[in-house]
Amino acid sequence: MLFLDKRWRFTCMLVCALPLFASANENSRVTQSSINVEVLTRAFDKIIVTNERPFYGVILLVQGGEPIYEYQQTTEGQKALSSASPFLLASQSKMITAAVVLNAVDEGKLLLNKPLNDYLAQAKQALYHPDITIRQLLNHSSGIAPIGQNNRFTPGSQFQYSNLGYEVLA
């Protein structure tokens, strides 16, 4: 689960991973005393070292109010993490971006079917295909292409997973 605080920092809760590192009790439930910290530490350390993408961030697992696993990795040349630290979140950020956009829709700040360019023109940003809407960006049906290139397809006519669409939404 990811939580977003007021400074837009992300905290990763690894609750769903805990059963993998727990000793089974009679009900096969995870309890505070059942988490094997040594197994968990070795597993996380292995995942961090062997992953093809670099890990930048902080992992903190707490049991009974006490930290049982802590790990911090900063980007090269950076001494400590801050709210301005860059993180590779990949598609995890899409869920948060969608939630923030839909919250703005609920508050009447954005309209799902309004053209994207209406918002970008107000912000003096570069413009995309004139028919692209917020809804199409959210559901990967915009066909958005980098500025200066033709749209991949007519907005709303197809589905194509789009990192760029969510970068523009963000």
HUZI-V821644 format. One record per residue. N is the residue number from 0. SS is DSSP state (A for helix, B for strand, O for the rest). Layout:
BEGIN
n->N ss->SS
n->N ss->SS
END
This chain:
BEGIN
n->0 ss->O
n->1 ss->B
n->2 ss->B
n->3 ss->B
n->4 ss->O
n->5 ss->O
n->6 ss->O
n->7 ss->O
n->8 ss->O
n->9 ss->B
n->10 ss->B
n->11 ss->B
n->12 ss->O
n->13 ss->O
n->14 ss->A
n->15 ss->A
n->16 ss->A
n->17 ss->A
n->18 ss->A
n->19 ss->A
n->20 ss->A
n->21 ss->B
n->22 ss->O
n->23 ss->O
n->24 ss->O
n->25 ss->O
n->26 ss->O
n->27 ss->O
n->28 ss->O
n->29 ss->O
n->30 ss->O
n->31 ss->A
n->32 ss->A
n->33 ss->A
n->34 ss->B
n->35 ss->O
n->36 ss->A
n->37 ss->A
n->38 ss->A
n->39 ss->A
n->40 ss->A
n->41 ss->A
n->42 ss->A
n->43 ss->A
n->44 ss->A
n->45 ss->A
n->46 ss->A
n->47 ss->A
n->48 ss->A
n->49 ss->A
n->50 ss->O
n->51 ss->O
n->52 ss->O
n->53 ss->O
n->54 ss->O
n->55 ss->O
n->56 ss->B
n->57 ss->B
n->58 ss->B
n->59 ss->B
n->60 ss->B
n->61 ss->B
n->62 ss->B
n->63 ss->O
n->64 ss->O
n->65 ss->B
n->66 ss->B
n->67 ss->B
n->68 ss->B
n->69 ss->B
n->70 ss->B
n->71 ss->B
n->72 ss->B
n->73 ss->O
n->74 ss->O
n->75 ss->O
n->76 ss->O
n->77 ss->O
n->78 ss->O
n->79 ss->O
n->80 ss->O
n->81 ss->O
n->82 ss->O
n->83 ss->O
n->84 ss->O
n->85 ss->O
n->86 ss->O
n->87 ss->O
n->88 ss->O
n->89 ss->O
n->90 ss->O
n->91 ss->A
n->92 ss->A
n->93 ss->A
n->94 ss->A
n->95 ss->A
n->96 ss->A
n->97 ss->A
n->98 ss->A
n->99 ss->A
n->100 ss->A
n->101 ss->A
n->102 ss->A
n->103 ss->A
n->104 ss->A
n->105 ss->A
n->106 ss->O
n->107 ss->O
n->108 ss->O
n->109 ss->O
n->110 ss->O
n->111 ss->O
n->112 ss->O
n->113 ss->O
n->114 ss->B
n->115 ss->A
n->116 ss->A
n->117 ss->A
n->118 ss->A
n->119 ss->A
n->120 ss->A
n->121 ss->A
n->122 ss->O
n->123 ss->O
n->124 ss->O
n->125 ss->O
n->126 ss->O
n->127 ss->O
n->128 ss->O
n->129 ss->O
n->130 ss->O
n->131 ss->O
n->132 ss->B
n->133 ss->A
n->134 ss->A
n->135 ss->A
n->136 ss->A
n->137 ss->A
n->138 ss->O
n->139 ss->O
n->140 ss->O
n->141 ss->O
n->142 ss->O
n->143 ss->O
n->144 ss->O
n->145 ss->O
n->146 ss->O
n->147 ss->O
n->148 ss->O
n->149 ss->O
n->150 ss->O
n->151 ss->O
n->152 ss->O
n->153 ss->O
n->154 ss->O
n->155 ss->O
n->156 ss->O
n->157 ss->O
n->158 ss->O
n->159 ss->O
n->160 ss->O
n->161 ss->O
n->162 ss->A
n->163 ss->A
n->164 ss->A
n->165 ss->A
n->166 ss->A
n->167 ss->A
n->168 ss->A
n->169 ss->O
END
